[in-house]
Amino acid sequence: MEITKNAPTAARRTEWSLALLGGLKHRGEFEARERTVHVAAVGGAKLDHTDAGLPAGPTHLVKAALVGGAELAYPEGASAEVDAFSVFGGVDLTVPEGTTVEVSGFSLLGGRSKGVVGEPGGAVVKVRSYSLVGGVKVRQGQ
């Protein structure tokens, strides 16, 4: 096997973000990973996948923070799974019409949007959120 400096490397399947103070923010044109893991004492995750290059299968976000939520936006036809744990913070999700959103988990204090039924066979976004304060808010965009 020949290894050269300019040889393409295999794309990372998981992006890790660890921070004491600070969040994770992606928007615009970028290559989304299959799995994104964000762990922070204080700091949330803001991911806007509307202009991102997405992997063939669903994307996965795993977020754990004492203070900080997750703000997510998905383009038409994108499927995703979100696992979130927050002591203070929730999940704010924007999906296009026709996307099915399944919400599960619990929130001790905070509201929870009901899931949204989309088109049969269409994109599915699964949200599992566990928080002491903060819930899940689902909005449908255009």
URPEWO-V493742 format. One record per backbone hydrogen bond with DSSP energy under -1.0 kcal/mol. NH is the residue of the N-H (numbers start at 1). CO is the residue of the C=O. If there is no record, write none. Layout:
BEGIN
((NH CO) (NH CO))
END
This chain:
BEGIN
((7 4) (15 35) (17 37) (19 39) (22 42) (24 44) (26 46) (32 53) (35 13) (36 60) (37 15) (38 62) (39 17) (40 64) (41 19) (42 20) (43 67) (45 69) (46 24) (47 71) (48 26) (49 73) (53 30) (59 79) (60 34) (61 81) (62 36) (63 83) (64 38) (65 85) (67 41) (68 88) (70 90) (71 45) (72 92) (73 47) (74 94) (78 75) (80 124) (81 59) (82 126) (83 61) (84 128) (85 63) (86 130) (87 65) (88 66) (89 133) (91 135) (92 70) (93 137) (94 72) (95 139) (99 96) (100 123) (101 116) (102 125) (104 127) (106 129) (108 131) (109 132) (113 136) (116 101) (119 98) (122 119) (125 100) (126 80) (127 102) (128 82) (129 104) (130 84) (131 106) (132 86) (133 87) (134 109) (137 91) (139 93) (141 95))
END
